[in-house]
Amino acid sequence: MNFNFLSPVSDEVMAHNELLSQQALGRKLKIHSKQNGIPDLDDVKIAIIGVLENRNDIDYIGEELQFDALRKSLYALFPGNWYTQIADLGDILQGDSVEDTYFAVRTTLTVLLEKKIIPIILGGSQDLTYANYRAFDNVMPMVNIVNVDSNFDLGDASVPIKSNCYLGKIILDQPFNLFNYSTIGYQTYFNSQEEIDLMETLYFEAYRLGEVSNNMNLVEPVMRDAHIVSLDLKSIRASEVGAKQKHSPNGFDGKEICTISRYAGISNKVSSFGIYEYKPSKEDEGTEMLIAQILWYFIEGINCRLTDDDFNDENNHQKFNVLIEDEELVFYKSTKTGRWWIEIPFLPNANNKLKKHTLLPCMHEDYVEASQGKLPERWYKAYKKNSF
């Protein structure tokens, strides 16, 4: 098993863990330690990995990363009524170059994904999302990314990759595996009009901070369709985090970011979850505890996953047909979970990325609006993207 790039959890964290209650999360983890090495992963469903890489952070001035304080906060929490076995595999250290770190991340994550283990990545700068994405190259043909962020991070693909402009590289680098990209919580004043227009042109999805805060349910269908979730801590408002982590007076509060994280966990498709732009500080425990709680809610969500039954069996769903102009929209509602989907038709003459009819997660509100003659925006963008 190719885990040569992983260094063990520090002795300090291991010693701290020994002092915790037997019921604490840290006492129930399989931990990669100097003493015991990498644990057996046969029954593991979730693996935590720290990546000590931040050299492509646009504000990088040589600070060193470490996740000891974050691990202590996480280990001290009590697990819910969980059935999943969790491992902490330690950290991937900086390589000689950032590309070396990317290679280590990609190699390690590929092994986990092939074993059907969900990696939780602790970052480092958010450009690590690119290495995470490349780990899927041989695992699945098309990937959807959801970025919880105040920025789109599109940038200019012709310049070297940075924490605020990695998406251009994801879009333009072969193999072309990206089907959809969604940003949750963007703030208009942090994004140029050109970037906003480009998101529209590419039929990517963008949800403004105010829009999401007013209706957190918007997040659920977006997460239900995601494979990779990348969470930038800059999306959290300054009052919720410590001094080094402050970015903007506006952003998600602690409750909202944990709700988003839980939606990501509940999604049956989400196969990797990363938290990025962490900046450790000796004077700050609030940020670490918030991140620990975000991770707790993600794991809680995984333990609450429900598989919707096969839609080929008419007993498992209700089907609704809606006519809008010359389009017939087909909605499905699961009788088991109450979740809604809308069908994206197969376009045989288009250079499409889908090989068959496919179902796009949606909300009940989309069906209600369609019944009133309004095309759902998610359906429209997926349909357009599929007819490139």
C-alpha positions as CSV (number, residue, x, y, z in Angstrom):
1,M,0.0,0.0,0.0
2,N,1.6,3.2,-1.1
3,F,1.5,5.5,2.0
4,N,5.2,6.3,1.9
5,F,4.4,10.1,2.0
6,L,2.7,10.1,5.3
7,S,4.4,11.1,8.6
8,P,2.8,10.1,11.9
9,V,0.7,12.2,14.2
10,S,3.0,13.9,16.7
11,D,3.9,12.4,20.1
12,E,2.5,15.6,21.7
13,V,-1.0,14.9,20.3
14,M,-0.7,11.2,21.1
15,A,0.2,12.0,24.7
16,H,-2.7,14.5,24.9
17,N,-5.0,11.8,23.5
18,E,-4.1,9.4,26.4
19,L,-5.6,11.9,28.9
20,L,-9.0,12.1,27.2
21,S,-12.1,10.3,28.3
22,Q,-12.4,6.7,26.9
23,Q,-15.6,8.0,25.1
24,A,-13.8,10.8,23.3
25,L,-13.4,10.6,19.5
26,G,-9.6,10.5,19.8
27,R,-9.8,7.3,21.7
28,K,-11.9,5.6,19.0
29,L,-9.7,6.6,16.0
30,K,-7.2,4.4,14.3
31,I,-4.1,6.7,14.5
32,H,-0.8,6.6,12.5
33,S,1.7,7.0,15.3
34,K,5.5,6.6,15.5
35,Q,5.0,3.7,17.8
36,N,2.4,1.7,15.9
37,G,2.9,2.8,12.3
38,I,0.1,3.1,9.7
39,P,-3.1,1.3,11.0
40,D,-4.9,-1.4,9.2
41,L,-7.5,0.2,6.9
42,D,-9.7,-2.8,6.1
43,D,-12.8,-1.6,7.9
44,V,-12.0,2.2,7.7
45,K,-14.6,4.4,5.9
46,I,-13.1,7.9,6.6
47,A,-9.4,8.9,6.7
48,I,-8.0,12.3,8.0
49,I,-4.9,13.6,6.3
50,G,-3.1,16.8,7.0
51,V,-1.2,18.4,4.1
52,L,1.5,20.8,5.3
53,E,1.7,22.7,2.0
54,N,1.0,26.5,1.8
55,R,3.7,27.8,-0.5
56,N,1.2,28.7,-3.2
57,D,-0.8,30.8,-0.8
58,I,-0.9,34.3,-2.3
59,D,-0.1,35.7,1.2
60,Y,2.7,33.2,1.9
61,I,5.6,34.7,3.9
62,G,7.3,31.5,5.1
63,E,4.9,30.5,7.9
64,E,5.1,26.8,8.9
65,L,1.9,24.8,9.1
66,Q,1.1,22.2,11.8
67,F,-2.2,20.7,12.9
68,D,-1.5,19.7,16.5
69,A,-3.9,22.2,18.0
70,L,-6.6,21.3,15.5
71,R,-6.2,17.5,16.2
72,K,-6.4,18.1,19.9
73,S,-9.7,20.0,19.5
74,L,-11.1,17.3,17.2
75,Y,-10.0,14.3,19.4
76,A,-11.6,15.9,22.5
77,L,-15.1,15.9,20.9
78,F,-17.5,13.0,21.6
79,P,-18.7,11.1,18.6
80,G,-22.4,10.7,17.8
81,N,-24.1,7.3,17.4
82,W,-21.7,6.5,14.5
83,Y,-21.0,3.2,12.8
84,T,-18.1,4.3,10.6
85,Q,-14.5,3.5,11.5
86,I,-12.2,6.6,11.2
87,A,-8.5,6.7,10.8
88,D,-6.0,9.6,11.2
89,L,-3.2,8.9,8.9
90,G,-1.0,11.8,9.9
91,D,0.5,14.4,7.6
92,I,1.9,14.8,4.1
93,L,5.0,17.0,4.5
94,Q,6.1,19.7,2.0
95,G,8.0,18.2,-0.9
96,D,11.1,19.8,-2.4
97,S,8.7,21.6,-4.7
98,V,4.9,22.2,-4.6
99,E,4.6,19.8,-7.5
100,D,6.2,17.1,-5.4
101,T,3.6,17.7,-2.7
102,Y,0.8,17.5,-5.3
103,F,2.2,14.2,-6.5
104,A,2.2,12.9,-2.9
105,V,-1.4,14.1,-2.3
106,R,-2.6,12.7,-5.6
107,T,-1.0,9.3,-5.0
108,T,-2.2,8.9,-1.4
109,L,-5.8,10.0,-2.2
110,T,-6.0,7.7,-5.2
111,V,-5.2,4.7,-3.0
112,L,-7.9,5.8,-0.5
113,L,-10.5,6.4,-3.2
114,E,-9.9,3.1,-4.8
115,K,-10.5,1.5,-1.3
116,K,-13.8,3.4,-1.1
117,I,-12.4,5.4,1.9
118,I,-13.5,9.1,2.1
119,P,-10.4,11.3,2.7
120,I,-10.8,14.4,4.9
121,I,-8.0,16.8,3.9
122,L,-6.7,19.5,6.2
123,G,-4.9,22.2,4.3
124,G,-2.8,24.2,3.6
125,S,-3.6,26.5,0.7
126,Q,-6.7,25.8,-1.4
127,D,-4.7,25.1,-4.6
128,L,-4.4,21.6,-3.1
129,T,-7.9,21.1,-4.5
130,Y,-6.2,20.6,-7.9
131,A,-4.2,17.7,-6.6
132,N,-7.4,16.3,-5.0
133,Y,-9.2,16.6,-8.3
134,R,-6.3,14.8,-10.2
135,A,-6.6,11.9,-7.7
136,F,-9.9,11.1,-9.4
137,D,-8.4,10.7,-12.9
138,N,-8.4,6.9,-12.8
139,V,-11.3,6.5,-10.4
140,M,-14.3,8.1,-12.2
141,P,-14.8,9.7,-15.7
142,M,-16.6,12.9,-14.7
143,V,-16.2,14.9,-11.5
144,N,-18.3,17.6,-9.8
145,I,-16.6,20.1,-7.5
146,V,-18.3,22.3,-4.9
147,N,-16.3,25.2,-3.5
148,V,-17.5,26.8,-0.3
149,D,-15.8,30.1,-0.7
150,S,-16.2,33.9,-1.0
151,N,-14.2,33.8,-4.3
152,F,-14.6,31.7,-7.5
153,D,-10.8,31.1,-7.6
154,L,-10.9,31.1,-11.5
155,G,-7.8,33.1,-12.1
156,D,-5.8,33.1,-15.3
157,A,-4.8,29.5,-16.4
158,S,-1.7,30.9,-18.2
159,V,0.0,32.0,-14.9
160,P,1.4,29.7,-12.2
161,I,-1.2,28.1,-10.0
162,K,-2.0,29.9,-6.7
163,S,-4.5,29.5,-3.9
164,N,-6.8,32.0,-5.5
165,C,-6.6,30.8,-9.1
166,Y,-6.4,27.0,-9.3
167,L,-9.7,26.4,-11.1
168,G,-8.4,27.6,-14.5
169,K,-5.9,24.8,-14.3
170,I,-8.6,22.3,-13.4
171,I,-10.7,23.4,-16.4
172,L,-7.9,23.5,-19.0
173,D,-5.6,20.6,-18.0
174,Q,-6.0,17.2,-19.6
175,P,-7.6,14.9,-19.0
176,F,-10.8,17.0,-18.9
177,N,-12.7,15.4,-16.1
178,L,-14.6,18.3,-14.7
179,F,-18.4,18.3,-15.4
180,N,-19.7,20.9,-13.0
181,Y,-18.3,23.4,-10.6
182,S,-20.4,25.2,-8.0
183,T,-19.5,28.0,-5.6
184,I,-21.5,28.4,-2.4
185,G,-21.3,31.7,-0.5
186,Y,-19.5,33.9,-3.0
187,Q,-19.4,37.6,-2.2
188,T,-19.7,39.8,-5.3
189,Y,-17.2,42.5,-4.2
190,F,-14.4,39.9,-4.0
191,N,-15.0,38.7,-7.7
192,S,-14.4,40.7,-10.9
193,Q,-17.3,41.1,-13.3
194,E,-15.3,39.1,-15.9
195,E,-15.1,36.1,-13.5
196,I,-18.8,36.4,-12.8
197,D,-19.6,36.5,-16.5
198,L,-17.2,33.5,-17.1
199,M,-19.0,31.4,-14.5
200,E,-22.3,32.2,-16.5
201,T,-20.7,31.4,-19.9
202,L,-19.4,28.0,-18.6
203,Y,-22.8,27.3,-17.1
204,F,-21.2,26.8,-13.7
205,E,-23.3,27.4,-10.6
206,A,-22.8,30.3,-8.2
207,Y,-24.8,31.0,-5.0
208,R,-24.4,34.3,-3.3
209,L,-23.8,34.4,0.5
210,G,-27.1,36.2,1.2
211,E,-29.0,33.8,-1.1
212,V,-27.7,30.8,0.8
213,S,-28.0,32.4,4.3
214,N,-31.6,33.1,3.6
215,N,-32.3,29.5,2.5
216,M,-29.8,26.9,3.6
217,N,-31.9,24.2,1.8
218,L,-30.3,25.4,-1.5
219,V,-27.1,23.7,-0.5
220,E,-28.6,20.2,-0.2
221,P,-29.2,19.4,-3.9
222,V,-25.8,21.0,-4.9
223,M,-24.0,18.8,-2.4
224,R,-26.0,15.7,-3.4
225,D,-24.4,16.0,-6.8
226,A,-20.8,16.7,-5.6
227,H,-17.8,14.4,-5.6
228,I,-15.3,16.8,-4.2
229,V,-16.1,19.5,-1.6
230,S,-13.5,22.2,-1.0
231,L,-14.1,24.5,1.9
232,D,-12.1,27.8,2.2
233,L,-12.0,29.1,5.7
234,K,-12.2,32.6,4.2
235,S,-15.9,31.9,3.6
236,I,-16.4,32.3,7.4
237,R,-17.1,35.7,8.9
238,A,-14.3,37.3,10.9
239,S,-16.2,37.4,14.2
240,E,-16.3,33.5,14.2
241,V,-12.5,32.9,14.0
242,G,-9.2,34.0,15.5
243,A,-7.1,37.0,14.7
244,K,-4.9,35.3,12.0
245,Q,-7.9,33.7,10.3
246,K,-10.0,36.9,9.9
247,H,-10.8,37.7,6.3
248,S,-14.1,39.5,6.0
249,P,-16.8,40.9,8.3
250,N,-19.3,39.1,6.1
251,G,-19.4,35.3,5.7
252,F,-21.1,32.2,7.1
253,D,-21.5,32.0,10.8
254,G,-20.5,28.8,12.8
255,K,-24.0,27.3,12.6
256,E,-24.3,27.9,8.9
257,I,-20.9,26.4,8.0
258,C,-21.7,23.3,10.1
259,T,-25.0,22.9,8.3
260,I,-23.2,23.1,4.9
261,S,-20.7,20.5,6.2
262,R,-23.5,18.2,7.3
263,Y,-25.2,18.5,3.9
264,A,-21.8,17.5,2.3
265,G,-21.7,14.4,4.6
266,I,-25.2,13.3,3.9
267,S,-24.5,13.3,0.1
268,N,-24.0,9.8,-1.2
269,K,-21.7,11.1,-3.9
270,V,-19.2,13.2,-1.8
271,S,-16.0,11.2,-1.9
272,S,-13.6,13.7,-0.5
273,F,-13.8,16.7,1.8
274,G,-11.1,19.4,2.3
275,I,-10.8,22.4,4.6
276,Y,-8.2,24.9,3.4
277,E,-6.5,28.2,4.2
278,Y,-5.9,27.2,7.9
279,K,-3.5,29.5,9.6
280,P,-2.4,28.2,13.0
281,S,-1.9,30.7,15.9
282,K,-0.8,30.1,19.5
283,E,-3.3,32.7,20.7
284,D,-6.3,31.1,19.1
285,E,-8.4,28.1,20.1
286,G,-11.7,29.2,18.6
287,T,-10.7,28.6,15.0
288,E,-9.5,25.1,15.8
289,M,-12.7,24.3,17.7
290,L,-14.8,25.6,14.8
291,I,-12.9,23.4,12.3
292,A,-13.2,20.4,14.6
293,Q,-17.0,21.0,14.7
294,I,-17.2,21.4,10.9
295,L,-15.4,18.0,10.6
296,W,-17.7,16.5,13.3
297,Y,-20.8,17.5,11.3
298,F,-19.4,16.1,8.1
299,I,-18.7,12.8,9.8
300,E,-22.2,12.9,11.4
301,G,-23.6,13.4,7.9
302,I,-21.8,10.4,6.5
303,N,-23.3,8.3,9.3
304,C,-26.8,9.6,8.4
305,R,-26.5,8.7,4.7
306,L,-29.5,7.0,3.1
307,T,-29.4,5.5,-0.3
308,D,-32.3,6.3,-2.5
309,D,-33.8,3.2,-4.1
310,D,-33.5,2.4,-7.8
311,F,-35.6,4.7,-9.9
312,N,-36.3,1.9,-12.4
313,D,-38.7,0.5,-9.9
314,E,-41.9,2.5,-10.0
315,N,-42.8,1.6,-6.4
316,N,-39.7,3.5,-5.1
317,H,-40.7,6.9,-6.5
318,Q,-43.4,9.3,-7.8
319,K,-43.0,10.7,-11.3
320,F,-44.2,14.1,-12.3
321,N,-44.3,15.5,-15.9
322,V,-44.4,19.2,-16.5
323,L,-44.7,20.9,-19.8
324,I,-43.0,24.3,-20.3
325,E,-43.2,25.8,-23.8
326,D,-41.8,22.9,-26.0
327,E,-39.9,21.2,-23.1
328,E,-41.2,18.3,-21.1
329,L,-39.6,18.2,-17.7
330,V,-39.6,14.9,-15.8
331,F,-39.4,15.1,-12.0
332,Y,-38.9,12.2,-9.6
333,K,-39.6,12.1,-5.9
334,S,-38.2,9.3,-3.7
335,T,-40.8,7.7,-1.6
336,K,-38.0,6.6,0.8
337,T,-36.3,9.9,1.5
338,G,-38.6,12.6,0.0
339,R,-35.7,13.9,-2.1
340,W,-36.4,15.3,-5.6
341,W,-34.6,14.9,-8.9
342,I,-35.1,16.2,-12.4
343,E,-34.2,14.4,-15.6
344,I,-31.5,15.8,-18.0
345,P,-32.3,14.3,-21.4
346,F,-29.7,12.5,-23.5
347,L,-28.8,14.5,-26.6
348,P,-27.7,12.0,-29.2
349,N,-26.5,14.6,-31.8
350,A,-24.5,16.7,-29.3
351,N,-20.9,16.3,-28.2
352,N,-22.3,15.6,-24.8
353,K,-20.6,14.4,-21.7
354,L,-23.4,12.2,-20.6
355,K,-24.0,8.8,-22.2
356,K,-27.6,8.4,-21.1
357,H,-30.5,10.2,-19.4
358,T,-29.3,11.3,-16.0
359,L,-30.9,12.6,-12.9
360,L,-30.0,16.0,-11.4
361,P,-30.8,16.6,-7.7
362,C,-33.2,19.4,-7.2
363,M,-35.7,20.7,-4.6
364,H,-39.5,20.6,-4.3
365,E,-39.5,24.3,-5.0
366,D,-38.0,23.6,-8.5
367,Y,-41.1,21.4,-9.3
368,V,-43.4,24.1,-8.0
369,E,-41.7,26.8,-10.1
370,A,-41.8,24.6,-13.2
371,S,-45.5,24.0,-12.6
372,Q,-45.8,27.8,-12.8
373,G,-43.9,28.0,-16.1
374,K,-40.4,28.8,-14.9
375,L,-37.4,26.6,-16.1
376,P,-35.3,25.6,-13.1
377,E,-31.9,27.2,-13.4
378,R,-29.9,24.1,-12.3
379,W,-31.7,22.1,-15.1
380,Y,-31.0,24.8,-17.7
381,K,-27.3,25.0,-16.9
382,A,-26.9,21.2,-16.8
383,Y,-28.8,20.9,-20.1
384,K,-26.7,23.6,-21.8
385,K,-23.4,22.2,-20.5
386,N,-24.4,18.8,-21.8
387,S,-25.0,20.2,-25.3
388,F,-21.5,21.8,-25.8
